[in-house]
Amino acid sequence: MNPTIKIFLLAMTPIGELRLSLPLAIEYYKLSPEVAFFVSFVGNLVPPFFLLNFLEIFSHFLSRKSKKCQKFFLWLFSFTRKRHQEKIEKYKSLGLLFLVALPFPLTGAWTGSLVAFVFGFPKKKAFFLIALGIFLAGLIVLFTLKIGIEIKKYFGSLSLVFLFLMIFAFFFIKKYKRL
């Protein structure tokens, strides 16, 4: 299969999204940063389009057909509301934008689409915010990737692993220090 198609499809996945497809396109498939960015960006836009336009229809249909699906959607929506309610109320559209733009686990276009649906964002506005968030996430990933490549080039792979572990330890300590 063509590497461009693989990157496009990977960008559509909820785990990979642009955060994985962009580095893979540049480092493994050796695509130019411009092509990698464009293909990853467009691929990452496909799921929000369908989720925002069909999630309501799909969830209502499945909820009517199955009690298990109804329970799942109730759990999913309450989990999402509980997890993001405070931030969405505080930051509103900016909260949705940053939820998608910051390349952390459990953030991105899929989560942003779900949050937009659960909190009743207008579809066009939500799609615009998610698209802008994907674009910003792409810039962050691209910038981070370029820095990583330069660190690896000058100091070797081991220093990159050490730097990653130090950053992880910093956030881990900071998070659990508050508890």
FITOR-102356 format. One record per residue (C-alpha): residue number from 1; y, x, z. Coordinates in steps of 0.5 Angstrom, whole numbers, plus 500, padded with zeros to 3 digits. Layout:
% residues N
<rec resi="NUM" Y="Y" X="X" Z="Z"/>
...
***
This chain:
% residues 179
<rec resi="1" Y="500" X="500" Z="500"/>
<rec resi="2" Y="507" X="502" Z="498"/>
<rec resi="3" Y="510" X="506" Z="505"/>
<rec resi="4" Y="517" X="501" Z="504"/>
<rec resi="5" Y="513" X="495" Z="504"/>
<rec resi="6" Y="509" X="498" Z="510"/>
<rec resi="7" Y="516" X="499" Z="514"/>
<rec resi="8" Y="518" X="492" Z="512"/>
<rec resi="9" Y="512" X="489" Z="515"/>
<rec resi="10" Y="512" X="493" Z="521"/>
<rec resi="11" Y="520" X="491" Z="522"/>
<rec resi="12" Y="518" X="484" Z="522"/>
<rec resi="13" Y="513" X="485" Z="528"/>
<rec resi="14" Y="515" X="483" Z="535"/>
<rec resi="15" Y="513" X="490" Z="538"/>
<rec resi="16" Y="515" X="494" Z="532"/>
<rec resi="17" Y="521" X="491" Z="530"/>
<rec resi="18" Y="527" X="496" Z="527"/>
<rec resi="19" Y="526" X="500" Z="533"/>
<rec resi="20" Y="519" X="503" Z="531"/>
<rec resi="21" Y="519" X="502" Z="523"/>
<rec resi="22" Y="526" X="506" Z="523"/>
<rec resi="23" Y="523" X="513" Z="526"/>
<rec resi="24" Y="516" X="512" Z="522"/>
<rec resi="25" Y="520" X="511" Z="516"/>
<rec resi="26" Y="524" X="517" Z="517"/>
<rec resi="27" Y="519" X="522" Z="520"/>
<rec resi="28" Y="512" X="520" Z="517"/>
<rec resi="29" Y="514" X="517" Z="511"/>
<rec resi="30" Y="520" X="521" Z="509"/>
<rec resi="31" Y="524" X="516" Z="507"/>
<rec resi="32" Y="531" X="517" Z="506"/>
<rec resi="33" Y="535" X="515" Z="513"/>
<rec resi="34" Y="539" X="510" Z="508"/>
<rec resi="35" Y="533" X="507" Z="505"/>
<rec resi="36" Y="529" X="507" Z="512"/>
<rec resi="37" Y="535" X="503" Z="515"/>
<rec resi="38" Y="536" X="498" Z="510"/>
<rec resi="39" Y="528" X="496" Z="509"/>
<rec resi="40" Y="528" X="496" Z="517"/>
<rec resi="41" Y="534" X="492" Z="518"/>
<rec resi="42" Y="532" X="487" Z="512"/>
<rec resi="43" Y="525" X="486" Z="515"/>
<rec resi="44" Y="527" X="485" Z="522"/>
<rec resi="45" Y="532" X="480" Z="520"/>
<rec resi="46" Y="526" X="475" Z="517"/>
<rec resi="47" Y="523" X="473" Z="524"/>
<rec resi="48" Y="529" X="471" Z="527"/>
<rec resi="49" Y="531" X="466" Z="520"/>
<rec resi="50" Y="524" X="463" Z="521"/>
<rec resi="51" Y="524" X="463" Z="529"/>
<rec resi="52" Y="531" X="460" Z="529"/>
<rec resi="53" Y="530" X="454" Z="524"/>
<rec resi="54" Y="523" X="452" Z="525"/>
<rec resi="55" Y="521" X="454" Z="533"/>
<rec resi="56" Y="524" X="447" Z="535"/>
<rec resi="57" Y="519" X="443" Z="530"/>
<rec resi="58" Y="513" X="448" Z="531"/>
<rec resi="59" Y="514" X="447" Z="539"/>
<rec resi="60" Y="515" X="440" Z="539"/>
<rec resi="61" Y="509" X="439" Z="534"/>
<rec resi="62" Y="504" X="443" Z="538"/>
<rec resi="63" Y="506" X="440" Z="544"/>
<rec resi="64" Y="505" X="433" Z="542"/>
<rec resi="65" Y="498" X="435" Z="539"/>
<rec resi="66" Y="496" X="439" Z="545"/>
<rec resi="67" Y="497" X="439" Z="553"/>
<rec resi="68" Y="495" X="447" Z="553"/>
<rec resi="69" Y="501" X="448" Z="548"/>
<rec resi="70" Y="505" X="444" Z="552"/>
<rec resi="71" Y="504" X="448" Z="558"/>
<rec resi="72" Y="505" X="454" Z="554"/>
<rec resi="73" Y="512" X="452" Z="552"/>
<rec resi="74" Y="514" X="450" Z="558"/>
<rec resi="75" Y="512" X="456" Z="562"/>
<rec resi="76" Y="515" X="460" Z="556"/>
<rec resi="77" Y="522" X="457" Z="556"/>
<rec resi="78" Y="522" X="457" Z="564"/>
<rec resi="79" Y="520" X="464" Z="564"/>
<rec resi="80" Y="526" X="465" Z="559"/>
<rec resi="81" Y="531" X="461" Z="562"/>
<rec resi="82" Y="529" X="465" Z="569"/>
<rec resi="83" Y="530" X="472" Z="566"/>
<rec resi="84" Y="536" X="471" Z="562"/>
<rec resi="85" Y="540" X="465" Z="565"/>
<rec resi="86" Y="545" X="469" Z="569"/>
<rec resi="87" Y="546" X="474" Z="563"/>
<rec resi="88" Y="547" X="468" Z="558"/>
<rec resi="89" Y="552" X="464" Z="563"/>
<rec resi="90" Y="556" X="470" Z="564"/>
<rec resi="91" Y="556" X="474" Z="558"/>
<rec resi="92" Y="555" X="468" Z="553"/>
<rec resi="93" Y="555" X="470" Z="546"/>
<rec resi="94" Y="556" X="478" Z="548"/>
<rec resi="95" Y="550" X="477" Z="552"/>
<rec resi="96" Y="545" X="475" Z="546"/>
<rec resi="97" Y="548" X="480" Z="542"/>
<rec resi="98" Y="547" X="486" Z="547"/>
<rec resi="99" Y="540" X="483" Z="548"/>
<rec resi="100" Y="538" X="484" Z="541"/>
<rec resi="101" Y="542" X="491" Z="540"/>
<rec resi="102" Y="540" X="495" Z="546"/>
<rec resi="103" Y="533" X="498" Z="544"/>
<rec resi="104" Y="529" X="497" Z="550"/>
<rec resi="105" Y="522" X="494" Z="551"/>
<rec resi="106" Y="522" X="486" Z="551"/>
<rec resi="107" Y="529" X="486" Z="547"/>
<rec resi="108" Y="530" X="485" Z="540"/>
<rec resi="109" Y="530" X="480" Z="535"/>
<rec resi="110" Y="524" X="476" Z="537"/>
<rec resi="111" Y="527" X="475" Z="544"/>
<rec resi="112" Y="534" X="474" Z="542"/>
<rec resi="113" Y="531" X="468" Z="537"/>
<rec resi="114" Y="527" X="465" Z="543"/>
<rec resi="115" Y="533" X="466" Z="548"/>
<rec resi="116" Y="538" X="463" Z="543"/>
<rec resi="117" Y="533" X="457" Z="542"/>
<rec resi="118" Y="532" X="456" Z="549"/>
<rec resi="119" Y="539" X="456" Z="551"/>
<rec resi="120" Y="541" X="452" Z="545"/>
<rec resi="121" Y="546" X="457" Z="541"/>
<rec resi="122" Y="548" X="454" Z="534"/>
<rec resi="123" Y="543" X="457" Z="529"/>
<rec resi="124" Y="548" X="460" Z="524"/>
<rec resi="125" Y="552" X="463" Z="530"/>
<rec resi="126" Y="545" X="465" Z="533"/>
<rec resi="127" Y="543" X="468" Z="527"/>
<rec resi="128" Y="550" X="472" Z="526"/>
<rec resi="129" Y="549" X="475" Z="533"/>
<rec resi="130" Y="542" X="477" Z="532"/>
<rec resi="131" Y="543" X="480" Z="525"/>
<rec resi="132" Y="549" X="484" Z="528"/>
<rec resi="133" Y="545" X="486" Z="534"/>
<rec resi="134" Y="539" X="489" Z="529"/>
<rec resi="135" Y="545" X="493" Z="526"/>
<rec resi="136" Y="547" X="496" Z="532"/>
<rec resi="137" Y="540" X="497" Z="535"/>
<rec resi="138" Y="539" X="501" Z="528"/>
<rec resi="139" Y="545" X="505" Z="529"/>
<rec resi="140" Y="543" X="507" Z="536"/>
<rec resi="141" Y="536" X="508" Z="534"/>
<rec resi="142" Y="538" X="512" Z="528"/>
<rec resi="143" Y="543" X="516" Z="532"/>
<rec resi="144" Y="538" X="517" Z="537"/>
<rec resi="145" Y="532" X="520" Z="532"/>
<rec resi="146" Y="537" X="525" Z="529"/>
<rec resi="147" Y="539" X="528" Z="536"/>
<rec resi="148" Y="531" X="528" Z="537"/>
<rec resi="149" Y="530" X="531" Z="531"/>
<rec resi="150" Y="535" X="537" Z="532"/>
<rec resi="151" Y="533" X="538" Z="539"/>
<rec resi="152" Y="526" X="539" Z="537"/>
<rec resi="153" Y="528" X="543" Z="531"/>
<rec resi="154" Y="532" X="548" Z="536"/>
<rec resi="155" Y="528" X="547" Z="542"/>
<rec resi="156" Y="521" X="545" Z="540"/>
<rec resi="157" Y="517" X="539" Z="542"/>
<rec resi="158" Y="515" X="540" Z="549"/>
<rec resi="159" Y="523" X="540" Z="551"/>
<rec resi="160" Y="523" X="533" Z="547"/>
<rec resi="161" Y="518" X="531" Z="552"/>
<rec resi="162" Y="521" X="534" Z="558"/>
<rec resi="163" Y="527" X="531" Z="556"/>
<rec resi="164" Y="524" X="524" Z="555"/>
<rec resi="165" Y="520" X="524" Z="562"/>
<rec resi="166" Y="527" X="526" Z="565"/>
<rec resi="167" Y="530" X="520" Z="562"/>
<rec resi="168" Y="525" X="516" Z="564"/>
<rec resi="169" Y="524" X="519" Z="571"/>
<rec resi="170" Y="532" X="518" Z="572"/>
<rec resi="171" Y="532" X="510" Z="570"/>
<rec resi="172" Y="525" X="509" Z="574"/>
<rec resi="173" Y="528" X="512" Z="581"/>
<rec resi="174" Y="535" X="509" Z="580"/>
<rec resi="175" Y="531" X="502" Z="579"/>
<rec resi="176" Y="527" X="503" Z="585"/>
<rec resi="177" Y="533" X="506" Z="589"/>
<rec resi="178" Y="536" X="499" Z="589"/>
<rec resi="179" Y="530" X="496" Z="592"/>
***
